[in-house]
Amino acid sequence: MATMGLPPTWAFSELYGFEEELLGFIPTPCVAVILNAEYQQRRADRPQGSQETQMPYYMKQTSELDNACGVIACLHSIYNNLSDDKITLLPDSVLATFLQSVKDAGAADRATALENYNQFKEQYRSVASQGQSS
């Protein structure tokens, strides 16, 4: 996300466990946690979150963005933590430009806009092709 406008003072890091000594490895400040959990098939097994929770930024994941759950989670983490004392996007960056273009759109329209946002897709492909160990 650094090449897309996330300031160098912010980064994504791995969480190795929830034990206190492992939580100590998380760089601070930490403004979001992304949890990759197994999809639950049975309705009774699914977590029952509150639909009342309001977030400044939310977008849906479409079939076109089927394998982009991690990217969408990153966007939620970034866009829901924008402020002078947290994350400030670099001006005219891919992330700032996209947010400006969808700030008044609904969740489904934001997903469609991301599907069609070529500058984002080009940057994403460039970074994704490097792989984790590059």
Solvent accessible surface area in square Angstrom, and as a share of the most:
residue,aa,sasa,rsa
1,M,44,0.20
2,A,67,0.52
3,T,90,0.52
4,M,7,0.03
5,G,2,0.02
6,L,7,0.03
7,P,15,0.10
8,P,121,0.76
9,T,120,0.70
10,W,44,0.15
11,A,88,0.68
12,F,96,0.40
13,S,73,0.47
14,E,106,0.47
15,L,58,0.29
16,Y,149,0.57
17,G,17,0.16
18,F,137,0.57
19,E,92,0.41
20,E,149,0.67
21,E,127,0.57
22,L,51,0.25
23,L,70,0.35
24,G,65,0.63
25,F,141,0.59
26,I,37,0.19
27,P,83,0.52
28,T,120,0.70
29,P,99,0.62
30,C,67,0.40
31,V,44,0.26
32,A,40,0.31
33,V,96,0.55
34,I,74,0.38
35,L,130,0.65
36,N,145,0.74
37,A,74,0.57
38,E,145,0.65
39,Y,143,0.54
40,Q,62,0.27
41,Q,137,0.61
42,R,157,0.57
43,R,178,0.65
44,A,95,0.73
45,D,60,0.31
46,R,84,0.30
47,P,119,0.75
48,Q,145,0.64
49,G,63,0.60
50,S,72,0.47
51,Q,165,0.74
52,E,142,0.64
53,T,89,0.52
54,Q,156,0.69
55,M,92,0.41
56,P,111,0.70
57,Y,4,0.01
58,Y,98,0.37
59,M,2,0.01
60,K,102,0.43
61,Q,78,0.34
62,T,42,0.24
63,S,105,0.68
64,E,125,0.56
65,L,21,0.10
66,D,90,0.47
67,N,139,0.71
68,A,17,0.13
69,C,82,0.49
70,G,41,0.40
71,V,19,0.11
72,I,9,0.05
73,A,25,0.19
74,C,24,0.14
75,L,1,0.00
76,H,35,0.15
77,S,15,0.10
78,I,2,0.01
79,Y,8,0.03
80,N,38,0.20
81,N,17,0.09
82,L,59,0.29
83,S,47,0.30
84,D,145,0.75
85,D,124,0.64
86,K,86,0.36
87,I,7,0.03
88,T,80,0.46
89,L,21,0.10
90,L,78,0.39
91,P,114,0.71
92,D,137,0.71
93,S,16,0.11
94,V,7,0.04
95,L,1,0.00
96,A,25,0.19
97,T,60,0.35
98,F,3,0.01
99,L,36,0.18
100,Q,114,0.51
101,S,81,0.52
102,V,3,0.02
103,K,107,0.45
104,D,134,0.69
105,A,33,0.25
106,G,42,0.40
107,A,25,0.19
108,A,55,0.42
109,D,90,0.47
110,R,22,0.08
111,A,0,0.00
112,T,66,0.39
113,A,33,0.26
114,L,5,0.02
115,E,31,0.14
116,N,101,0.52
117,Y,38,0.14
118,N,93,0.48
119,Q,90,0.40
120,F,8,0.03
121,K,61,0.26
122,E,106,0.47
123,Q,57,0.25
124,Y,89,0.34
125,R,146,0.53
126,S,60,0.39
127,V,61,0.35
128,A,55,0.43
129,S,95,0.61
130,Q,102,0.45
131,G,48,0.46
132,Q,171,0.76
133,S,115,0.74
134,S,114,0.74
